[in-house]
Amino acid sequence: MPFHPEVSAFLTLLKSIAAPPLHTLPVDQARQSYDRGTQAFGGPTLEMDSVEDLTIAGIPCRLYRPHGLPPGPAPTVIFFHGGGWTIGSLASHDKVCRNLAAATPSAVLAVDYRLGPEHPIPAAQIDAIAVTLWLATHAASLNLDPTRLAVAGDSAGGGCAAAAAVAARDAAHTLRAQLLIYPSIDARATAELYPSRIANAEMPLLDTATKHYFGRHSRDQHFDESDPRLTLLLTPSLAALPPALIVTAGLDILHDEAVLYGTQLEQAGVEVLHRNFPGLVHGFLTLGGVLSASRDTIETAALFLRQRLLPITS
């Protein structure tokens, strides 16, 4: 499968810049490089009605409210950024969150969950679950609607969103939707589990070397690959989870595990929509300034979320 022409042009641009690969950098430099890249290639920064930094369950968050929200408690998307549980931040996905908030429209709560190596997984999943459960109970205190909540995320954040959806169901909270963009669903290391881990092993922007880099920095001696918060495919039951939109890239090392998770959700009776982008590589969501697939994903996600978040049930 060839690269999409926009991906080829972007890779040529990256080569001309001669930026070092993330997996060759110390973690602090990799974080700075990633944030700079998403700001440079993420497209314009949309104005919001308000942007508020706050702390929820001890975890830094950022709440976006777009212009035009009706008065009263707002529908809300809880968003978890990607970055291999090692890099990524409120800054790296600021433009994504603004775009998603404006297109839906809804409030978006971005979660600055803990990262490795300072806080190895499952710290990220614990934080994602804590924020989701807090909001399901206390959303009204922020003028948000606890009956109209969705979780969303890309890559590692997509895995966090999926884990939070399971935890919310188990705590008897009803989420309206889950948006999983090329999510990391299976923490097991065996490459043979999925053909895409072999076929796409050298694809940018997440090749095997980068995946191993994230693994080294996000895991410690207590890491348990069978923990269903990390390997969602080992969840005892996927029944009664919220409807899912799963977005994948055809040239992504994570492609097959996301597709399999969608299949297992469907087999459990969950509504699943799957949108695949052939010729696209991992990480395209934050590149809205250069890749139309990023903008298409926001539009598709906004339609999916509007249909599930905006109706008010009594």
N, C-alpha and C positions, 0 to 999 in steps of 0.2 A: 504494500500500500504506500503510494508516494505521499510526501508532505503536501498539505494544502499550500497553494501559492503564497498566501499571507504568512504561513509558518516559515517557508523557505526564505522569504524576504526578511523576516525578523531574525532568523538565525544568521543570515548574512550581515545584518546590522550588528548583532552581538559579536560576531567575529571581528568586525572592523573596530569595535570598541576595545577588544582584547581584555575583557573582564575575566579574572580568574574564576574557574569553577568553584561553586560553593564548597564542595567537599575537600578542597585544598586549603580552606581558610580556617583559622581559629573561630570558635563559635561566636564570639562577640563581633568579629569582622563579618562573618557570614550573615548575622542578623542585620547589621548595618547595610550590607550590600543588597540583601533581599528587600529591605524597606525602601532603599533608594530606587531600586529597579521598578518596584510596583508604583511608586510615585511618578517615575519618569515615563512609564509606558501604560499607565492606567487610564489615561484620558483626562477629560476635564473634571474638576471638583465641583459637584453640584451644591448649590446653596440649600440649606435646610432651614426650617422654621426655628429649630433649636437643636443644639448638640450639647449634651451634658455628661461630664465625667462623674461617675459615682461608684460606690462600693456596695456590692451585694454578696452577702454570706462571706464577707472578708475578701472578695475577689474584685479587682478593678474591672469596671465595665464602662461602656460609652453608649448613651441612649440618643438615638437619632429620631427626630420627629420632622417629617417632611411638611412642606407647605400644603394646605388644602385638606388636612385631616379634619373630619367632622368633630364637633365638640363632644365631650364625654370620653369614657375610657376607650383607648385605642387598641385595635388588633396589633399583635406584636410578633415579630420574628426574632428569635434568639439565635445569634449568629456566632459560629466558632471558626476562627481562621485556620488556614492550612499552614504547613511548615514542618512536617515531620516531628511534631512535638518538641522541636529544638529551636526553630526560628519562627518568624511571624509575630505580629503584634497588632494592636489597635491601629497603628499607622499603616501597616502593610495592606490592610483591607479596608481602609477608610473610604476609598472611592467606591469599592464594591458595595459597602453598606449604604452609602448615600444613594447610589443608583437603585439598589433594591428597594429602599424605603420610598423613593420617589415614584418608582414604576408600579408599586403594588396598589395603592399607597398604604403604608402601615408604619408603625414605629419599628425600629430595628435596635435591638440591644446586643452590642458586640461585647464578647467576653474575653478578657485578657487572662486566660487560664495559665497555670504554672507550666514551665518548660524545663526539659532536661538540658544539660546534665545536673543543674541545680536541684531540680525536682523531677525525678524520673517518672515515667508512666507506671501506675495509673493515676498519678496526680492530676493530669489533664482531664481524664475522664471523671475523676472525683469532683473536680471543680465544675465541669460542665453539668453534671447531675445536680450538684448543690444549687447552682444558679437557677436551673430549670425548675426544681422543686420549690425553691423560695418564691420564684415568680408565680408559680401556679397557686400559691397560697396568699401572697402579699402584693400581687400586681396592682390592686386597687389603690394602694398607697402611693403609686407613681402615676396614677390616672391611666393605667393600662387595664385591659380587659382579660381577666384570668380564664374566661371561657373561650377566648379567641387567640390561642398561642400556637406557634409553630416553631420547630427547630430547624436549623440550616447550618451547613458548613461545607468547606471544600477540603479534599485530601484528608490529612489528619483530623481536621475539624469536622469533616463529614463523618468520620468514625465516632468522634465525640458526640455529634448530633444524634447518630443512630443509638449510641449507648444511653443518651439522655432520654430518648423516646421510650426505650425499654423501661428505664427506671421510672419514668412518669406513669406509664401503664401499670407497673407493679405497685406504685403508690396510689393507684386509683384516681389519677389525674388524666383528663382527656385532652390530648393535644389535637389540633385540627389537621396538622400536616407535618411532614418531614421532607426537607430538601437536601439531597445528598449528591454533591458534585464531585465526581471522580473520587469517591470516598475510600479511605483505607479501612478495610473490613476484616482482614485476616492478618494477624500478627505472627503467624507461624512462618518460619524461615524457609521452608522447603520450596525450592523453585519449581519442582515438578508438579506442584499442586495446580498450577495454572499455566497454560501455554503462553499467555501474554507476558509472564515474567521472564520467559526465555526469548520470545520473538521480539520483544520491545526492550530488552535488557540494556541496550546502548542508546536508547532514544533520549533526546533532550526533552524536558528539563529535569526529568527524574530518571537517571540511569541507575544501574546496579551500584556503582560506586557511591552515588549520592544517597541511595536508599540505605546502604550499609553505614554511611556516615551518620545519618539520622538514627539508625539503630544503635550505634555505639554510644551516641550522646543522650539518647532518650531512655535507655534501659540500664538497670543495674543488676546486682546479683540476685535480687528478689523477683526479677521479671518472670512472669508466668504466661507463656504464650497461649495457654488454654483458658485464661480468664475471659469470660464472655463479654466483658466490657471492652476488651481489646480485639478479640476474635468473635465478631458478632454472629458468625455462622455456627458457633457452639452454644448460642442462646437456647435454653431448654424449649421455649415456645416463642414463636413470633406472632402468634394470634393476637387479634385485637389491637394491633399497633396502628398508628395513624396512616392515612394515605401517603405514598412516597412518590416523589419525582426523583429519579436517578439519572444523572447526566454523566456520560462517559466520553473519553477520547479514544479514537481507534488505535492510536500509536502510544498508548499509555501502559506502563508496566502493571498498573492496578486495574486495568480494564476488566479482566475476567472475574475477579473476585466481586466487583461491584455488580456485574451481570448475574452472577450466581446468587448473590444476596437478594436481588430483585426477584429471581425465580423462587427462592425459598419464602420470601414474603408473600408472593402470589399463592404459593401452595398452602400457606397458612390462612388464606382468605383475605389478605390485605390488598387494597387497590394500589397498583403500581403503574406508573408511567415511566417509560425509558426513552431518553433522547441521546443518541450517539452522534458524535462528530467525527466522521472518517477523516484521516489525514491530519488530525489535531493531536497535540502532545499534552502531557500533563502540565497543569499550572496555567492554562490559558485564561482562567476567569479573571485574574488580576491584570490582564494585558489588554484592557478595553480600548486603549488608544491605538493599538496596532492590529488587533485580531477581532474581526467581526463576530466570531463565535462567542466571545465574551459578551458582547452586546445582545446577541441572539439568546444566550442563556439567561440573561437578566430578564428579557422579554418573556421567555417561556416560563421562567420561575414566577414572574409577577402574575401571569395569567393563572397559573396553577394555584398560587397563594390567594389571589383575589376570589377565586371560585370557592375556596375553603375557609378563608378568614373573614371575609366581609359580611356574609350572612350572619345575622344575630338570631340566636335561638333563645326561646324563653324557657 
